Amino acid sequence: MDIDETTRVNLLYNFYHSLLTTKQSRYMDLYYVEDFSLSEIAEQLQVSRQAVLDNLHRSVNLLESFEKELGLIDKTQEIDDISEKLDHLVQTKYADDKELLDLVQRISKINEM
């Protein structure tokens, strides 16, 4: 699955935001979650637009490095893919097995948390 850059950064932020400093998290939240412009963030935080841009770039690079080391997005996507295939297999070949259906549902819900 190929995702656009903003979606990817939002996923990275969702997984790793607790590893950022309070300052980094504030910039990321304002820009990617609250959808503030660079100028709006600069005005609110009383810094230059360039300082906002620099901080965002550093924070995104840091999030990418966390993903490179931990791979949580890739692992989550792999679990989703396997879960979908397993669900299809169970629905078509083992639809009467309630225990197996329950286990597949539990696996599917893991990534929803």
TIKEPA-471335 format. One record per residue: x, y, z of N, C-alpha, C in turn. Coordinates in steps of 0.001 Angstrom, whole numbers, padded with zeros to 6 digits, always signed. Example, Ala and Ser with C-alpha at 12.3 -4.5 7.8 and 13.67 -1.06 7.14 Angstrom:
<pts>
+013190-005690+007800+012300-004500+007800+013200-003300+007800/+012850-002250+007080+013670-001060+007140+012900+000030+007870/
</pts>
This chain:
<pts>
+000843-001174+000000+000000+000000+000000+000890+001240+000000/+000641+002138-000907+001394+003372-000994+000534+004492-000413/+001052+005214+000561+000284+006276+001189+000961+007619+000949/+000155+008690+000952+000748+010000+000715+001548+010447+001938/+002361+011455+001753+003302+011886+002787+002596+012350+004059/+001532+013131+003933+000830+013635+005113+000224+012493+005915/-000356+011525+005229-000927+010368+005917+000166+009595+006625/+001284+009431+005964+002409+008706+006583+002902+009424+007831/+003068+010745+007745+003539+011500+008902+002530+011399+010043/+001246+011441+009724+000231+011286+010763+000306+009904+011415/+000542+008875+010616+000723+007530+011181+001952+007481+012071/+003048+008040+011582+004270+008085+012385+004020+008806+013706/+003321+009930+013626+003031+010718+014823+002146+009922+015788/+001158+009221+015258+000289+008414+016114+001068+007339+016858/+001998+006712+016187+002772+005636+016807+003839+006144+017773/+004514+007228+017411+005730+007608+018124+005678+008965+018833/+004534+009609+018891+004481+010967+019460+005011+011031+020892/+004839+009960+021640+005304+009982+023032+006838+009992+023134/+007517+009722+022032+008978+009740+022039+009544+011118+021691/+008676+012034+021293+009107+013397+020964+009124+014250+022217/+009884+015335+022153+009839+016300+023252+008492+017019+023211/+008168+017701+024275+006918+018459+024339+006873+019502+023225/+007985+020159+022999+008078+021188+021956+007858+020579+020567/+008554+019482+020280+008402+018825+018988+006955+018364+018788/+006399+017799+019821+005033+017305+019745+004050+018451+019492/+004286+019592+020108+003410+020765+019922+003433+021224+018467/+004598+021351+017881+004719+021757+016478+004009+020758+015562/+004269+019469+015801+003661+018421+014970+002144+018431+015093/+001661+018579+016312+000219+018582+016547-000443+019767+015839/+000137+020928+015978-000447+022115+015339-000474+021979+013819/+000601+021477+013245+000699+021422+011787-000060+020245+011190/+000160+019049+011710-000404+017848+011089-001771+017446+011621/-002058+017776+012864-003350+017390+013436-004345+018542+013354/-003926+019717+013830-004817+020876+013845-004867+021611+012502/-003945+021278+011598-003902+021852+010250-003630+023362+010242/-002800+023824+011164-002390+025221+011174-001369+025429+010063/-001320+026630+009537-000274+026973+008569+001018+027271+009318/+002122+027316+008574+003406+027656+009191+003349+029040+009845/+002713+029965+009160+002597+031331+009688+001762+031369+010962/+000686+030606+010999-000162+030574+012193+000590+029989+013395/+001361+028957+013136+002156+028346+014206+003214+029332+014687/+003891+029975+013742+004921+030953+014092+004340+032067+014958/+003181+032538+014579+002530+033607+015338+002141+033119+016734/+001552+031962+016811+001092+031437+018092+002257+031144+019042/+003350+030613+018502+004487+030240+019342+005558+031328+019421/+005310+032429+018722+006204+033591+018719+007626+033222+018289/+007681+032547+017144+008955+032193+016513+008836+032525+015029/+009937+032398+014323+009902+032664+012888+009273+031481+012141/+008808+031769+010953+008257+030717+010086+009322+029666+009792/+010563+030132+009615+011676+029218+009345+011934+028299+010540/+011791+028833+011745+011981+028008+012949+010930+026904+013001/+009710+027236+012613+008639+026234+012568+008990+025159+011557/+009371+025577+010365+009712+024636+009300+010879+023731+009706/+011914+024332+010285+013074+023552+010731+012670+022523+011784/+011864+022948+012742+011441+022039+013800+010600+020902+013241/+009718+021210+012317+008894+020165+011704+009760+019158+010943/+010725+019650+010188+011614+018754+009430+012408+017842+010370/+012963+018424+011429+013713+017619+012390+012814+016574+013055/+011608+016972+013399+010680+016054+014071+010260+014913+013148/+009967+015234+011902+009578+014197+010942+010753+013244+010710/+011945+013785+010577+013128+012930+010410+013317+012008+011608/+013070+012531+012784+013178+011726+013995+012120+010618+014002/+010894+010962+013635+009825+009951+013555+010175+008869+012538/+010730+009277+011412+011146+008312+010389+012249+007396+010925/+013151+007953+011721+014216+007115+012281+013643+006114+013288/+012636+006520+014049+011967+005579+014951+011330+004445+014161/+010674+004793+013075+010023+003765+012247+011056+002842+011618/+012177+003404+011203+013227+002580+010598+013734+001551+011604/+013867+001960+012862+014360+001058+013901+013291+000073+014385/+012066+000560+014560+011017-000260+015185+010036-000888+014199/+009784-000216+013083+008941-000763+012026+007488-001004+012402/+006929-000181+013289+005560-000420+013742+004511-000237+012643/+004725+000709+011744+003760+000896+010653+003766-000320+009743/+004948-000764+009362+005045-001938+008487+004460-003175+009163/+004743-003352+010436+004211-004507+011160+002691-004439+011269/+002164-003265+011521+000714-003092+011620+000048-003385+010284/+000635-002896+009204+000076-003152+007877+000143-004635+007542/+001207-005306+007946+001334-006749+007711+000279-007520+008506/+000055-007134+009757-000989-007773+010568-002354-007570+009918/-002631-006363+009433-003908-006093+008755-004078-006984+007532/-003021-007107+006734-003068-007925+005518-003322-009401+005854/-002584-009919+006805-002760-011317+007198-004152-011536+007789/-004597-010589+008581-005918-010688+009204-007034-010741+008158/-006919-009901+007135-007925-009903+006060-007929-011235+005315/-006753-011741+005002-006661-013021+004293-007182-014162+005153/-006844-014134+006417-007307-015170+007336-008822-015109+007497/-009357-013925+007610-010808-013757+007721-011512-014330+006496/-010987-014015+005312-011580-014531+004077-011523-016061+004049/-010395-016619+004422-010232-018074+004442-011215-018725+005417/-011316-018173+006588-012230-018738+007591-013681-018607+007136/-014034-017459+006578-015413-017246+006124-015790-018223+005011/-014847-018542+004133-015170-019406+003001-015033-020896+003298/-014099-021271+004183-013857-022695+004408-014291-023205+005783/-014364-022296+006760-014655-022729+008123-015735-021859+008771/-016727-021483+008004-017750-020550+008474-018537-021071+009671/-018575-022372+009881-019324-022943+010998-018508-023039+012287/-017222-022765+012202-016351-022882+013371-016366-021552+014154/-017238-021488+015153-017422-020242+015918-016158-019847+016696/-015439-020835+017203-014226-020538+017945-013169-019911+017031/-013021-020445+015839-012070-019903+014870-012505-018504+014420/-013792-018321+014181-014303-016998+013803-014019-015968+014895/-014193-016378+016152-013932-015484+017271-012452-015091+017329/-011574-016053+017117-010135-015768+017127-009733-014798+016013/-010307-014997+014835-010016-014096+013710-010498-012680+014035/-011671-012566+014640-012182-011247+015021-011273-010585+016049/-010763-011362+016981-009854-010820+017992-008566-010316+017354/-008047-011055+016397-006836-010615+015696-007108-009322+014941/-008253-009240+014300-008606-008046+013521-008699-006821+014412/-009160-006985+015633-009355-005858+016538-008056-005361+017164/-007011-006154+017126-005739-005753+017749-005251-004418+017189/-005288-004248+015884-004793-003018+015262-005756-001850+015386/-006978-002106+015801-007946-001023+015959-007739-000273+017263/-006990-000850+018176-006804-000231+019512-005879+000936+019454/
</pts>
